[in-house]
Amino acid sequence: MAKSKYDDSSIKSLKGPDRVRLRPSVIFGSDDIVGCCHSFFEILSNSIDEFKEGHGNKIIVSYFNDGSVEVQDFGRGIPVDYNEKEKAYNWELLFCEMYAGGKYGDTYEFSLGLNGLGLCATQYASEYMEAEIYNGKYRYELRFEKGYPVCKNKEEQMHKTEMKHKPGTRIKWRPDLSVFTDINMPLSYFEDTLKKQAICNNGLTILLKYQNPDGSITERTFYYENGISDYLAEITGSDTLTAPQVWSAERFGRDRADKDDYRVILNVAFCFSNKYPFIEYYHNSSFLEYGGSPDKAVKSAFVSAIDSYIKSVGKYNKNESKIAFSDIEDSLALVSNSYSTQTSYENQTKKSINNKFIQEAMTDFLKHHLEVYFIENKEEANKIADQVLVNKRSRENAEKTRQTLKKKLITEIDLTNRIEKFVPCRSKDVSKRELYIVEGDSAVGSVKQARDAEFQAIMPVRGKILNCLKADINKILNSEIITNLVRILGCGVEMKIKGKSFSEFNLQNLKFSKIIICTDADFDGYQIRTLILAMIYSLMPTLIDEKKVFIAESPLYEITNKDKTYFAYTDREKTEIVSKLEGKVNVQRSKGLGENEPDMMKLTTMDPETRKLLLITPEAADVTFQYFDVLLGNNLQGRKELISEKGNYYLELADIS
């Protein structure tokens, strides 16, 4: 392959629409559907900024079947006429020039837009864009295609008509599939984004119109009269640990000594709720997915204030460690909505801010209000302290349990810690290895002789295994059968401890391609099979999802006719076989696993060519374990209802009169 040339002629500068069309990720964060969605948010942001300046209290968003989208506001209308200062039309600057806009002066106090990139970049990335603008005196119409004006003559590009009309701007465009890899923005994105904008802009009505596949239009309205306090109440309801608190403040300061002061407005609504804990941050109407300064402030202030209160009332045990924010977060429902006249966003996607002064101001603001709140509301302060300590101690206990689990269940089997009666196989090829979990010690002899020692391993289960759907973690850890099985499988466990998800599971560490449950075809055998399945479902459900679990069906009947032997796995199958045979037919109930001869075991249960395996599928498991949960779990009321409703069928089957 020839080496490419790299010299003075290799350097290229992107110009015009190519600056975005060839590198959309720089502006929108990515060139996939996420970036496409962000291009919509850039246009919406301009309408939001108009509302925040007091111009128009309604925004209409329309989403069409062909992937086009329209945003209409009732603000002042984008200035698009000739700009004497810039010696250019404003439509040229706003729609066709990067870093041009009204956000560099003092036109907007708190704005989502900062860099003069959004409108132009979205226009560049569109298959087409058309704008209809009213400023109260004139109506302006513009159209662009593939990033360029449709008319080369600048005067003709802008259709200007004298018309008295309520001010506002309507922009419709279709993202270009040659720029983005996907332009099918999901309806859920619009619903989520518009709801968030209504939350942090109280009093703003946002109407979403989306076109259904049949062409009809469905409308949905988003509106929060009291903003974040209404939203908090909507999420948590009345069933909360403490009453909602809504605090506001205004601060002035600077990020660095040599910088100018700027204004910050802070709004926080929170309560403590064990049912619906959540935390959301908004700044200048942007949802801060990663938080940044507000997130650091909340963590610092709440930990400091609650820790100080716990110490002051002596609720810590002797030598007990300090609380962490995770202990607070487990029961905290909080929404923060802040504004600043200067904002340092992480990047153009505006998902995090890093203003030093905002962090400091918000930390001090929260600390002060929390201190006063605790003094004036002693009962609620004690509830908060007690709940945080419960969360902390549960977390610490869960961590201890996790470490114990890791030690007991995820320990490699070697010469120093062999598992009694486990019969390994020779092959190291996991794709071929099979583990037979067999019922009782008596079955091991015949199974061991019948197996292929190259790839079939055996683990006997003695007696009834623990019911993992009902047992607590301590009982599970103390069950030698379960801990041995988990260690043999090698993949670890995935479960919840004290409500916390715990996972030391890694499917790559599974030592077998098939896990085969092999029990007698009788009542006891079915019960043991059920309990083994319940264990796998509770501790390692991924094994079922990945179709690794099987049941080896043992025949119920052995039927001989002349010189041939047939096996029936059900009564119906027995009847069908017998009805087709002529002469003397001998039917006998199959023996238990431990009583079978090795050649019989190989033929019916072990040989891949002749055995009958049933795969436990995820779909079947979901239905099965709904009943398992009722019959074997802690749902006592559900069990009573099931027995009351279905019990008579079991009595009839058992022929009990």
N, C-alpha and C positions, 0 to 999 in steps of 0.2 A: 504493500500500500504506500503510495507516494505521500511524502510529508507536505502538509499545507504550508503555504508561504505566509510569513508574518513580517511585514515591513511597514513603511510609512503609508503605503497605499491600502493597508488592511483596516485602518481605522475608519469607522462609519458613524455618522450621527443620524439618529432617527428624527424625523420631522413630521409635523402635522399629526394626523390620526394614527400614524404608525407608532407613535410614542406610547399609545395605549393598546392599539389593536395587536401589536406584536409582543407586547409585554404587559398584559392585563393584571398579572399577579402583583406588580409593583404598586398599583393603585387600589385594587379590590381585594388583595390578600391571596387570591388564587384564580385560576382560570376555569374552575369547575362551577357547580351549581351554587356553592357558597359565595364565590366571587360575583356571580350573576345576581344573587339576592342582595349583595351589598351595593351593587349599582343602583338597585331600586331604592335602597335606604338613603343613598346620596340625594336623590331627587326629593324624597319625602322630607329629609332634613331641612331643606330650604323652606318648605311650607310650614314646618314646625317652628322654625326660627321667626317667621312672620307672625305666627300666633303669639309667641313669647314676647314679641314687641307690641302686642295689643292690636294686631290687625287681622281680623277674621277669626271666628271661633268654630269653624267647621272645615274639615278636609274630606274629600271624596276620593277613594281609591277604587279603580275598576280593573279587574283582571279578566282577560278574554281567552277564548279557547285556543287562539293561535299563538299564545305566549306573550302577546303584547299587554302592556300595562299603562294605566293612565292615572295621573295624580292631579287633582284640581283643588286649589285653595281660594280663599277670598281675602287675600292680603292686598298689598299695595300694587301688585303687578310688577313683573321684572322690568327694569328700565332697559329698553333695547334701542332707543333712538340715538342720534349722533352725539358723540361725546367730544366737545371742543377741546377739553384738556388732553385727552388721549389721541385726538385726531383720528378717531375711528368710531364705527358704530358700536354701541354697547353689545349688540347681539354677536358681533364678531368676537369681542373680548370674552363674553360669558359662555358662548357655545363652542368657540373654536380656539380659545387660547388658554393654556394652562397657567395657573397662578394669576387669575384675574377674577375680581368679584367685589362685593360690598362688605367683606368681612375684615378688611385691613384697616378701616377707620373706626369711627364710633357710631356707625349706623345701627349695629346690633350690640347689645350689652352682654347677653348670654346666648351664645350661638353654638349649634352643633357643627356648622360649617366654619372652617378656619382658614383653609389653604387655597380656596378658589380653584379646586380641582374637580369636585363632584359632578357638576352639571356638564362641564366640558368633557370629562373622562367618560361619562355615561353616553353622551352624544357620540363620541368617537367609537364607542364599543357597540353602537346600535346599528341594526339593519336599516332602520329609518327612525327619525324623531320629528314630531311636529309639535309646534307650540302655538297656543292661542292666548293672547295677553290683553288684559283691559287695565287701563290706568285711570278710568273715570271719564276720560275725554276721547281717547282713541282706542281702536281695536287693532292689534298687530297679529299677523299670521306668518309663521316661519316653517320651513321644512328642510330637513337634512337627510342625506342618504350615505351610508357607509362612511360617516365622519365628515362629509363635505356638504356645503350648501348646494341646493339643487340648481340655483341660478348663479352664474358667474358674475352678473351685474349686481352689485351690492344693493342698489336701490330697488331692483326687481325682487331680490331675495326676500325683502321685508315688505309684506302687503299691509299697508297702513290705511285704515278707514276711520274717518271721524264718526264717533258713535258714543253717545252717553250710555254708560253701562256700569253696573257695580264692579269695582276693581277686583282683580284676581288673576290667577295664572292656571292654565290647563296645559299639561305636557303629556303627550302620548308617544310611546316608543316601543320598539320590539328589539330585545337583546339579540345580537348577531351570533348565530351558531358557528360562524367562522372565527369568532373571537373566544367565545366560551365553549367548553366541551359539552355543556348541557344548559338549556334555557328554560326547562320545564320547572319553574319555581313552584314548590308545593303550596297548596292552599294553607296548610298548617303554618307555614312561615309567615304569610301575610297576617293570619289571625293572631299569632304570637307577637309579632312585631307591632301591630297596630294596638293590641291590648296594652303592651308595655308603654307605648307612647301616650295612651289615654291615662294610664296610671300616674305617670310623672308629669303630666300636663293637665292638672285638674281644671275642669270647665271646658275642655276641648272635646268636641264631638267628632269622631272619625267614623265615616260610613264606608263599609267595604261592600262593593258589588262584584260578584264573581259569576261568570257565565258558565252554566252547566253544560254537559255534553249535548243536551238536546236544544241548546240555544237559549233556554230560559235564564233569567237573572235571579239570583238569590242575594238578599241584603242582610248585613249584620252590622249593628251599631256598637261602638265602644265609647263609654263615657263614665268618668268617675268625678262626681261633683267635688268630693273632698280628697281626691288624689290618693296618696299612699295610705292614709288612715282608713279610707273605704276599702282599699285593696286588702289591708291587713285583716279587717273584719270579715271580708269575703272568704279569705283563706282559713282563718282560725275559728270563725264563728264565736259563739258565746262560751264554749267549753274550753276555757283557758286556765292556766295556773294562776296568772296574775291579770289585772286589768290593763288594757292597752294604754301606752304612754305615747304622747305625740309632742315632740320638742322641736323648737326652731331657734335659730340664732343668726346673727350677721357679724362678720369679722372682716378686718382689713389687715393686710400684711404682705410680706414679700418672700419669695423663695431664696433670695440671696441679698446680701447687704447692699450691693451696688445696683440692685434692680428697683423698679418702682412698685409702690403698693398697689394691690388690686383687691377687689371686693369678692367676698365669699358668702353665700347664703347656705345654711345647713338646715336640713329637715330630716328628722328621724322618727319613725313610728315602730314600736316594738311591744311585745308581751312575751311571757314564757308559756309555752305550750308543748306538752309531751306528745300530743297527737299530730300536730302539723308544724314542726320546726322547719324554717327556711330562712335564707338570707339573700336579699337582692340589693344591688347598688345601682343608682342612676346618677349621672352627672351631665348637666346641660342637656338633658333629655336622652342621652345615650345610655343604653343598658350596658353596664360594665361587667362583662362576663368574667373577667379576671380581677376585677376590683381595683387593685393598686392602692393608692393613698387611702381611700375610705375603708378598705378592707383591713389595712394595717392599723388604722385608727380604732376601729371597732374591736379588733382583737386585743390591742394594748389596753384600751380603756376598760372594757368589760372584765378582763382578767385582773387588772389592777384593783378596780373598785370592789369586785366580789371577793377577791382574796383578802383585801383589807377588812371587809366586813366580817368574813368568816373568822379571821384572827381576832377581831375586836370582841366578838361574842363567844369566843372559845369553842368553836365547833370542830376544829381540827383535832384528830386523835394525837396522842403523844408521838412525836417523831414522824408524823404523816407528811408526805410530800405535798407540794403546792399544786393547786388546780391548773389544768391546761385549758386552752380555748375550746378544744374538742369536747370537754365536759360541759361547757356552757352551750356550745353550738347544738348539742343533742336536744336541747329544750328551748332554744331561742328562735322566735319568729320576728324578723326585723327587716324593715325596708328603709333605705337611706336615699334621699333625693337632694342632691346638692347642685349649686350653680357657682360659677366663678367668671369674672371678666377676663381672666387669663387662664388658659388651660394647656397643660402639657400632656397630650395623649400619647399613648405608646406608639401608635402609628395611625395611618389614614383610616383603619377600620374601627378605631375609637372604642376598643374593648377594655381599656385600662388607662388610668391616669397616674402620673407620678409627681404631682406638685408637692414639694416639701411643706409649704405653708399650709396647704389644705389638710395634709395629714396631721400636722401639729395642732392646727386650730380645732379640727374635729376631735382629736384625742382629748384636748383640754375641755372642750365643750361637753363631751360625753362623761368624762370623769366627774366634772362638777355636778352635772345634773343627776348622775347616778348616786353620788354621795348625798345630795339633798333628798332624793327619792327614798333612799334607804332610811334616812333619819325620820322622814315624815310618814313612812309607810312600813312600820316595824314588822307587821304581820306578813306582808308580801315579801319583805327583805328576807325574813326567815324561811319562807317557802322557797325562794330562789336559792338561798344558801344550801338548804337541805337537799333540794333536787340536784343541784350541781355536785354536791358531795356524793349523792347516790350514783350519779353518772360516772363520777371519777372512780369510785370504788368498784363499780361494775366493770369499768374499763380495765382497771388494774387486775381484777380477778380473772377477766377474760384473757388478759395477756399471760397470766400465770397458767391458766388452763391451756392456752395455745402452746406455750413452751412445753407443758407436760404432754400434750398431744404429739407435738413434734418429736419428743424424746421417745414416747411409747409406740407411736404408730408409724413413724417414718424412719425407722432404724434399719439399716442394711442387715440382711441375714448373712452371717458368715460362720466360720468354725466356732467362734466364741459364743454365739447366741442362736444356735439352731432351734428350729421349732419342732417340738416332739411330734412324731408320726406324720410329718409332712414328707411326701415322696416326690422329689424333684425329677425333672427330665434332663436329658443330656444336651439338647440343642440350645444354642445361644441365639438362634434366629427367632426374634419375638413374633414375627409374622406367621410363624408355624406353631408356636407353643400354645398349648391348651391347658387350662387348669380345671380339673374335675373336683367340685365340692360334693363329697359323697356323705350319705347318711350313716353314721355309726362306724365303730371300729371293725365290726364284723364284715363289713362290705369291702374293706381295704384289701383283704387277701385276694379275693376273686378279681376285683378291679385291677389290682396291681399286676396280676398274671395276664389279664386280658388286654391291658393297654399296650400301646407302642411306646416303649421307654424313651425313644428318641425325642418325642415332642409332647407327650402327655404326662402332666404332673397330677398328683392327687393330694387332697387335703380332707381328712375325715372330720365330720362335725358330730360331737358326742352330745346326745340329749337335746333339749330344746334351747335354741339360741335366744338371746335377749331380744325383746321387742323394742327396736330402736325408735319406733314412732312414739313410744310412750316414756321410755327411760330418759333420765337426765344424763348429762355429760359424765358425771362421776361414775355412774353405773356402767356406762359404755366403756370408760377407761379401765374399769375393774373387770371387764369381761375378757377373759383370756382368749376365748374363741374368736371374738371380734377383733381384738388387737392383733392376733396372729394372722387372721385373714387379710387384714389391711396391710400388714407388713409383707405378706407373701405377694400380694398384688403389686405393691411397690409404688403406686401412684399418689398416695396420700389421701386426704379427705377434704371435703368442702361442706361446710355446715355453718349454722349460726349458734353463737354462744352468748347468752344473756342479751339476745336481740341483735348482736353484732355479727356481721358476716365474717367467717373465718375460713381461710382457704390456704392449705398447703398442698393443693392438688396440682399435679402435672401429668397430663395424659401421656406425654412422651416417656414418662418413667414406668408406665404399665408394662409388666413383664410377660403378659400373655395376650394373644390375639382373640382368644375365646375364653369366656368364663362360663363353665357348664355346670348347672345345678342338677345333681343326680340323686333322686330319692325314691323310696318305694312308692308304688302306686296304691297307697292306702291312706286312711285318714291321717295317721301320724306323719307319713311322708309328705302329704300335701301341706300339713301345718308347718313342718320344718322348711319346706320349699318357700312358703309364704313369708316366713320370718327372715330367711336369707335374702329374699327379694326386697323386703322392707328395709333391711340393713343397707343394701346397695343403694336403694332409692333415697334413704336418709343421709348417708355419708358420702356417696359417690354417684349422684344422679347422671353425671356426664357419661358414665359407662353405658347407661341405657340409651342416652341421646346418641352416642356414637355406635350403637348396635354391637356391643361387645358381650352382652349377656344372653345366655341360652338356657333352655331346659331340655335335659335328655329324657325323652319319654320312655318309661319302662312299660312293657306290655302287661295288660291285665290278665290275658289268657294265652295259654299255649295249646294249640289245636293240632292233633295228629290224625292223619288220614292216609292209610296204606304206608308208604315209605316217606311221606312228606310232612313237614312241620310248618304250621302257620302261626302268626302272632297277631292278636287283636288288642288294640289299645283302648277300645270302648266296648260297651255292651252291644251297641248297634253294629259295630264292625264285626263282633263275634257272630251275631245273628246272620249277617250278610255272608260271611265266609262259610259257616256251617250249611246254609241253604244251598250253596253251590256245590257241595261235596257229595259224593255217592259212596255207599258202603258204610262200614263201621267208622264212626267219628268219635275221637276221644278228646274231651274238653276238660282242661284242668286250670285252676287258678295259678298264675305265675308265682313263683317263689320270690321271697325278698331278695334284695341285692346280695346279702351275705350268704344266701343259700344256693345261688346260681353257680353253675359250673363256669370256669373261665371262658370256655369256647362259646357258651351261651351269652355271657356278658359281652364278649367281643362282638358277636353277631348282632345283638339287639341294642347295645348301648355305646360301644367304644369305636367300632370300625367306621370311619368316615363314609365308606361305600354303602353300608347297610343300616347304620343307626338312623334314628329319627330325632332331629333337634328342632325345638321351637324357639324362634327368635323373639326376644322381648323388645318390641318396638316402642318408641317414645309415645306414639299415639295410643297404643293399647295400655301403656303404663299409666298415662294420665288418667284414663277412665278407671283402671284397676285400683290405683292408689287413692282415688277419691273414696272408694269403698274401704280400702285399707285404713285410711285416716279415720273413718267412722267406726269401723269394727275393731281396729287395733289401737287407735290414738286416744287422745284425752277428750274427745267430743262426746261426752256422756249423753247429752240431750239428743244429739244426732243418732247415737246408737239406740236409745230408747225409741225414738220415732221410727227408725228403720225396722226394729224388731216388731213394734206395734203394727206397722204397715205390711211387712213381708213375712212375719214369723209363721203364719199359718201354712205357707208354702213349704217351709222346712219340716213342719210337723207332718204334713202329708207325705213328703218324700221319705221321712223316717218311718212312715206307717205307724205313727203313734196315735192311738184312739183314746 
